[in-house]
Amino acid sequence: MVAALPKPIADYVEANARLDIEAMLKPFAADAVILDNGHRFAGLAAIRTLFEEEVILVKAIFTPDGVQRESGKIIVEGPAYGDLKGSPIRFTYDFTLDNDIITMLDITA
């Protein structure tokens, strides 16, 4: 794992490695937004549905291998492995944090 990840992002990545949906949701603000390849998921209920259908169902585990800070955002890159077509697939996760909580995540493949 990339050592320089801020705690909420590291917590999310570690929870994802265990496919622990409750722990994956914990670092997100109640009104957080995820943009997943152009699809918008706002609020924890929508994010839970995204995780259930696109992460847990296919056992998709994101393994960061690079991180950079840019314009107040933390950009994390790496492959995701699992039962998904084309695995592993390389993703970019563009996180926005506010007071140690994830408020926005833009995911692109």
C-alpha positions in Angstrom: 0.0 0.0 0.0 1.1 3.6 -0.6 2.4 5.0 2.7 1.5 8.6 2.0 -2.3 8.1 2.0 -4.3 10.4 4.3 -6.1 8.4 7.1 -9.7 8.5 5.6 -8.4 7.3 2.3 -6.2 4.6 3.9 -9.2 3.5 6.0 -11.3 3.2 2.8 -8.6 1.2 1.0 -8.1 -1.1 3.9 -11.8 -1.7 4.3 -12.1 -2.4 0.5 -9.4 -5.0 0.8 -11.6 -6.8 3.3 -14.7 -6.1 1.3 -16.2 -4.6 4.5 -19.0 -2.4 3.2 -19.7 -0.7 6.6 -16.1 0.2 7.1 -15.9 1.4 3.5 -18.7 3.8 4.1 -17.3 5.1 7.4 -14.8 7.7 5.9 -17.4 9.3 3.8 -19.5 12.4 4.8 -23.3 11.8 5.0 -23.7 14.0 1.9 -20.6 12.8 0.0 -20.8 12.4 -3.8 -19.1 9.7 -5.9 -18.8 10.1 -9.6 -18.1 6.7 -11.0 -17.2 6.8 -14.7 -19.8 9.6 -15.2 -22.5 8.2 -13.0 -23.4 10.3 -9.9 -24.1 8.8 -6.5 -25.0 11.3 -3.8 -25.4 10.4 -0.1 -24.5 7.3 1.9 -27.6 5.3 0.7 -26.6 5.8 -3.0 -23.0 5.1 -2.2 -23.9 1.9 -0.4 -25.8 0.7 -3.4 -22.8 1.5 -5.6 -20.5 -0.5 -3.3 -23.0 -3.4 -3.1 -23.4 -3.6 -6.9 -20.0 -2.6 -8.3 -17.6 -3.6 -5.6 -18.8 -6.3 -3.2 -20.7 -8.2 -5.9 -17.6 -8.6 -8.1 -15.1 -8.6 -5.2 -13.3 -5.6 -6.7 -10.3 -4.7 -4.6 -8.4 -1.5 -5.4 -4.7 -1.6 -4.8 -3.1 1.9 -4.9 0.4 2.2 -6.3 0.7 5.9 -6.7 -0.5 9.1 -5.0 -0.2 12.8 -5.7 -1.6 16.0 -4.4 -3.0 18.5 -6.9 -5.2 21.6 -6.3 -6.3 20.5 -2.9 -7.2 17.0 -4.1 -5.6 13.6 -3.5 -5.2 11.6 -6.6 -4.7 7.9 -6.1 -4.0 5.5 -8.9 -3.7 1.7 -9.1 -5.3 -1.5 -10.4 -8.5 -3.1 -9.1 -8.7 -6.9 -9.1 -11.7 -9.1 -8.8 -14.4 -10.9 -10.8 -14.8 -8.0 -13.3 -14.3 -8.2 -17.0 -10.7 -7.2 -17.9 -9.4 -7.6 -14.4 -7.1 -6.1 -13.4 -8.4 -2.6 -14.5 -6.4 0.5 -13.7 -8.3 3.2 -12.0 -7.7 6.8 -10.9 -9.5 7.9 -7.7 -9.7 11.6 -7.2 -10.5 12.3 -3.6 -11.6 15.6 -2.0 -11.3 15.7 1.8 -12.8 18.2 4.3 -11.7 17.9 8.0 -10.5 14.3 7.6 -13.7 13.0 5.8 -14.2 12.2 2.2 -16.7 14.6 0.6 -16.1 13.8 -3.1 -14.6 10.9 -5.0 -14.3 10.9 -8.8 -13.4 7.4 -10.2 -12.2 6.9 -13.7 -10.9 3.8 -15.5 
